Amino acid sequence: MTQIAIHLVVADPETAAAWYTEVLGAQETGRLPLPDGRPLTINLRVGDSELAIAGEQPARGLRTPAALGGTPAAFHLPVPDVDAVWDRAIASGATAFEPPHDAFWGDRTAQFLDPSGHRWAVNQHLRDVSADELAAFVAKAFA
């Protein structure tokens, strides 16, 4: 397990696991079933990170960001092709948050909300940017 493991509440664990597998290239590493056979949690590996997903349980305070009206957090994931991931995400039901673009810090980046409302930023490194160049851009853009 990585230093920080992520546990996400999703609308439907089976559907979410399939979505993360198709869009983000996740691989299922295990699951904990309930007595009726539905999954309590499904464990996935995305890159080098562990991701556990579980269904909503409103009575226990476990709700998706979509049910709560959004999230201030974003998961950043390096990918080899931002545009390909963006296209798969949008075609698979994601909501656009920030379309693909080349960012001032040297990455091609995009953000979308998955079907449960979790915000994902995908990044593809294009070039190294010096600290001086970053500082100059920020000073100009936020003056």
Buried (B, 14 or more C-beta within 10 A) or exposed (E): EEEEEBEBBBBBBBBBBBBBBEBBBBEEEEBEEEEEEEBBBBBBBBEEBBBBBBBBEEEEEBBBBBEEEEBEEBBEBEBEEBBEBBBBBBEBEBBEEBEBEEBBBBBBBBBBBBBBBBBBBBBBEBEEBEEEEEEEBEEEEEE
